[in-house]
Structures are given as structure tokens and as C-alpha cells.
Amino acid sequence: MNGVRTYIAASLLAVSANASAQFKGDDDGILMQKAALRDSIAIADAMNGWWTASMKDHDKRIEWWRDAKFGCFIHWGVYSVPGGEWKGKKVGGYAEHLMRKEKIPRQEYKDQLIRTFNPTEFNADEWVKLIKSAGMRYLIITSKHHDGVTMYPSAIGDYTLKQSAFKRDPMQELSAACKKYGIKFGFYYSHAFDWEDPNAPGNDWDYNNPGGDKNLFGGARWYDEHSELLPKAVKYVDEKSIPQIQELLRKYHPDILWFDTPHKLPLSENIRILKAIREVDNNVVVNGRLARTAAISFGDYKNTADRPAEFYPVTGDWEAIPTTNESYGYSRYDNSHKPAGFFIQLMAKAAAKGGNLLMNIGPMGNGLIDPRDTVILHKVGAWLIPNGESIYGTEGVFEVPQPWGVITQKGDKKYLHVFKWPKDGKLFVNGIHQVNNAKLLIGNKALTVKKISPFNWEITVPQQTPDENNTVLVLETTKGPAPESKAERLFTKDYANTLLAFDAIQQGKGFGFGDGKTNRYYVQNWTKDNQSLQWLIRNDEPVTYAVKLKYEAEGGGSYTLSAGDKKIRAEVLPGLQEQEIGNITLPKGEHTLEIKPEKIAGKELMKLMEVTLTPIK
């Protein structure tokens, strides 16, 4: 109890200080203190009672999710029929945001999209069979997205599938199919953002409500700056959000619930919704985007950024949600589908860092899965079904990085996911105490293993890669002491080495991470001269590398890249850059590669994504 009181007091002091700094009038400061007290009371109620009690079963509740590793996220709604087009006009971006993007009035959306929705080609059995064949172990589908339409015949409100021409319950059919094929089943539900409800945040074209694109009533923190509006949102939560969520729990008994955009409501309301869930079901897994603070995640696991290309460091249980193209809902115009190999490697990277991958597809409005998605699912399944042992039920390996790929682990077995196959047939593995034997996972072909130094091993592999995306080797190992060095043994021929900023050792305080999307997998807030990024590297023979940095910057300033007594100085260039800064020659041995500011001219030195070291013959 004392800890909670301390937390409340600290929260009030922090908010009071912020209020003094940001607001001129005493009234504003009082409002912010009231907001802090409101949220702190909700936190105290949770931590001193129902939430703490619910977390006693956390490990048991989440065990299946931890083992599953790979799931299917499905965005499907009445917006899937237009598929990114409205009244003959192409609408870019997220197709599921059509109502907001085009400011479609509530009644028109109902008449034009809900009433006419009739996905006659929908077949739950075929969907789930395809998902199972792709190696996915759980399915989460949009039961209600931000447009406010429930994709099942809800007894609450008139924005439901009951109003459509489709007189079936696709959620019930999917639930039954998942049970039939052994897939865990659950729902996405937009609890805080609802464009049809007159009391909910989001719709500022029909209702002049907060939480929308116009940033009315103070913008993101409307509920603190205009607390007189909060009773409307509470009414929405009481009359739609909580009743529909509890309806889903009682009607379908899902294994998992997935929430998003919690910032549209105050923390106190998000915590109240979670409490309402636990009053009905303490076994359902709840993701991390329902209720969270900087210090506490009240969900069962953390969610990282959407559409990732790389993963920033996360401790504990976490999940990432990549998309096959760049939209979650079906978009007829979005042809930016990634190759299957991208997801095969991304899945291995996630598992190697202790996370899950929830890969999104957007079925079409007629009920068929987009053929462009089907191709990807088939190819991912073709890899995962025979290689699943190296993903399902594994743990992340937080040891020495490898230039050729990543490692997952299960007991004494280590699974080597090789993305860059050695052209000379010699795979070097660094940082393992004892390797007893090695084999290819597919075919069980035994491989010769040779110890070349403490914690360093040479494995003889076939000259040709068995799988150009990801070939898996299995090592039987014996546990022992941790390696004395965590230096990454770099390629000195054949391949370029990529050192991610996400994986750098941070010297100095204040750094932050980008969200991991393409061109956003950077380290940021590089604002001080005493901040630097370091990587421990090793080369087993003298080598000269061509050095290139990928970053985004406003321009101005300069920096040095050094390794040992070798140093390169370069100017920071504006915009998105892949800057070649010169060559660096390193003697055989271990080195600390470091990037340090020389001069910071703008807000920050740069947003660094990666350093590429390409061997020069």
C-alpha cells in the first residue's frame, strides 16, 4: 500500500510540475492535478486488488501464447468492400480508415456500406485451414474497428451486422472453425475510438467530438483540459464499449482480446474496461494496448510498433504486427506486398529476441482472402511447417550477435537461422560454450563441428544453401559459463556486415528508439556531446572495410567513427541518407567501433539506423 501511495504522490508532483511549466493560469494546473488523482486512484484500485489478484494466474494464462510465436491478424469489415476507393476516387493509406479519411456521415456509411454488406464467398473453414497451413497458431479478427461496426449481430446498438444483407455470424463460424483445427481464437475490439457513437472520441465531422483529426478541445489530452466532456466518453464506455466486450466474452469465449489506441481515453477508463473484462473472464489473454503507463503495463504482454522492419530492444513478453502490404484492411490499390522471405526472417528475428509475430492480412469484401496474401501465406507455411521446431516454444538467445543470422533456443538445443549462407562452406559460430553435434534441421544431415578457440566453432556446411531465405541448423549444446567477450565476429569476405543502431551499446543517457518501421528503425534523441553508440566487433584476419551509415538528419554537424586507433570524420547531411564516409583498415582482433558527435548543429546529431561494413578485397 505504501508503494501505491508513493506512486500517487510522485504522479501528482510530476503533473503539478508540468502544469506549472506549461500553463499560465492556476485553473489549468488544478485540472491537471485532478487528472493525475483520477488516474492514480484507478491505478491504486487495480494494484491493491483485482489486477494484482488476476496476475497470479498470468503465467498459466499466457503459456499458450508464449509457445505459439506466430499468429494471424485479420482486419475485415464493411470497409473491405470499397477496398480503398470511395465514389470513384482512390483513397490511400489504411483502407480501414475510409470513414475518417472521407468524413463519411454516420447515416451514409450505414446505408451505403453496412446495409449492403453481403460477403457471399466467406467460408470460415477455408480461412482457418489456410491459416493453419501457414503455420499460424492463433487468429485475431476485428470484431469492431474504429468505424464502430460490429462484425457480428450484436444486441447493442444499430451499427452491427444485424443491419446488413449478410444474415450469418462470421465470428461464430470462425470460432467454431478454430476449435475444429486447433487454432486459438480472439478478437480485436476498438474500445476507445469509435466514429459512429455520438459520445465516443473520434468523429469530429458529425458530432464535433474530441479525439479526431481537428484536434478539438486541446487535442490528444482533451479529457484533462476539458474534463467537462469526460462524462460523454464515460457514457460511451458504459453503454457500448464494456457491454459489447462482455458480450464477446460471454457469447464466444475467446482465448485472447486485442485493443488499440488507448490514448483516446484517460487511463482511468482503460483500467475500468480491463476490470470489467476480468470480472467476466480471468483466463482470456489481453494485449498491452488497453491500459498502460510508462511504468506499468496492465495487459498480459507488450505490443511493439506496427509494421516493423526491425525490432527495438524490449524486455518481457512482446508481440509485433507486420502487414503483408502497407494497409491493414483490404486495399485494391496497395500492391506493396513484401516477399515471403521478409516474414520468414522477421519471424526468426522476433523469436530470437523473445517475441511473437502477429502477421496481418486483409480479406476482400466478398469474403475471399486476397490472392496476394494467399501467395505469401503458402510460402511462409512451406518454410514453417518443416522448420517449426526452431520457432514454436523457443526462447530468445541474448548472447553474442552473429553476422549471418540469429539464434533461437529450446532447452540445450540452439537453432541457427542462417540468412547469409557461407560461400566457402564454413559457418563460424561465436559465443557458445560447448557444441556436442550439429545437423541440418530438414533432413537431419549431420555436420562436422570443429572448435577453433574458446566459445568459437566452425561448422562445415553444404556449399549450396538449402534455403535462400533461412536455413536452420540444430546444435546440441552443453550449458557453461558465459563467454568472456560478446564481440560479433564479422565477415571479412563475401558479405557486407550490418550493425543495427538498435543493437548498439549506448553510452550516455537520453537516447530513444524509433518504432522499427522501414526507415524508422533508428536510435534518436542524440543531443549531447557525451552520447555515443558502440558495437563490439571482431575480425579474424586483417581487413579493410568500406563504411556506410544510414540515417535521417536535418543536416549540419559532424561526427567521428572510430575503431581502435583508426578514425573517420564526416559531416552530417540533410534528409534520409546512405552516406559512404570512407574506408577503415583493422588489424586482426577485437575492436570497439564507436560513433561520437563532433558538433551537433540542430536538435540532434542524427537518427541513426545502421552502419554497413563491406569488406574490400
C-alpha angles and dihedrals in degrees: 000000000000090000091054092048089051090049092051092047092048091048092052092048092049094048092044090054092048091048091053091050097044106034131056100202128067090228091065092050091051091051091053091049090051089051091051091049091049092054094040092054089053090049091049092049090052098044095044095047141355101020096048089048091050092052092062086079094041099110092047092046095051099038095101091048093052091052096044097065095173128060142162122246113199125195106191128152145125087291087068090076097064088037097197098331130101126182092341094312126116111237114201131206125035107005091206088064092065095118093053096040094051095034090231111189116245095245094046091050089051095048098041101037114015099043093045097044108122115152096187092170094058113125115173092194092056092046094052094043089054092048092049091049088053088061095249116150102193138031128209119185133183108261089174126001128191092286087073095235115137111219090215132057096273119191089217121083133338099270093089141107088262086079093054133089088246106092097190136085108241092182091058091046092050092047090053093046091050091053089048094053099035098252121143110239134209150148140250108215125183098222100168107029118059125158098191103049114088091215100046128091117258114049108094096157099061101026109018087236127165123250096057138107094279091064091224123185096020099321123246096009095046093135091060098042094041105028089163087076094054096085088065091056090045088054089053091049092048097044104034118005102049095035093052094045091050088045089057091049095049097040103042106016094217123200094221141019122205124200135183144186097032090165089077088074131041116264091249091063093047091052090048090054091051090050089053089053093051091049088064103031130012093177100060113102113236122200124230100256097078101072128359144138130195088267104033135043108197093191126085095255141005127261119216125200127309123258096010126192093182135011126242116216114285129174123214128009115343143163134204126203115211122179127222089231127001099282128071096206120054113284118185091200101047106095096161093115114158122229117263089245089066091061094041090057094038090054091052091047091051094049090046089057094045099259143119129238118222103188116202129222128178114214119208125259092253091063099257123121111247108264089224088061092043091060091053093046092051093050095046090049092049088059100036101048094063093032098041093110088071092055112029115081094359130136131224118262110222096187134102116339117240123214093217099055142295141302131229125188141211115178108308093343120098119195116209112207103200114198096164109048116210109251093208094051094249118116114192119207121192132196104028120125100210132001113193098181142340137211143165109265093223109059095005091245108176116235130205114250124199127184109223099175138339108311092359125107138181117211120193109222135176115284092237120058113245090212123021093204102046129343114193125215123189120216123193103213141181119224118242143143120327115263115268091227130041094191115141112238103229131211112259093187142015099024140049117239119231118203110192119215087222088065097046125115107246118223113194129018132276105054120139136188133243117230096262099248121138106297090004101080091107143128110238143178091066093162107135134071091228093059118097140159122229138189126191108225138173134196120190094208135028110281143174117218130196104224125217130173126203113205147133121235145158089233134246127084130071141237143191129231114203141175116183107319092337116102140177123193121204141173121241111244125207124254130011106338141186094189121190105208103177141271131306125198117208129190119227111286145055122320140177109231108205137181115202132176117251095179129000108204103170136029091302139359095248143306099254121205106171149336118227120204111191117189115237117210 
